[in-house]
Amino acid sequence: MHQTLRWERIHHMNFTKNIGMLVLAIFLIVYGVTTAFTIATPIILLGILALAAGILILLGK
């Protein structure tokens, strides 16, 4: 039983607990994909994601 718990701990994906960094990561992925493949996305979406990431990082959330 101990082996199972250890296995789960080792192979569990560790997502960031900082929501600002998570939003920043989403922004960078969306921006990168839209730029690389010339996919049209509303500029307001990228602006909102960037603004939210910046505010959350500054607040330390």
Residue, then its C-alpha position, 0 to 999 in steps of 0.5 A: m500500500h505504501q508503494t502505491l501512495r509513493w507512485e501516485r506522489i511521484h507521477h502526479m502532475n504539479f500545476t502551479k498554485n499561483i493563479g496569475m502564473l497559470v493565466l500568464a501561461i494560458f496567455l502565452i500558449v494562446y498567443g504562441v499558437t495564434t501567431a505560429f499558425t496565423i489563427a485569427t483571435p479577438i484581440i480583446l481576448l488576448g488583452i483581457l488575459a494579459l491584464a488578468a495575469g498582470i493584476l493577479i501576479l502583482l497581487g500575489k494570487 
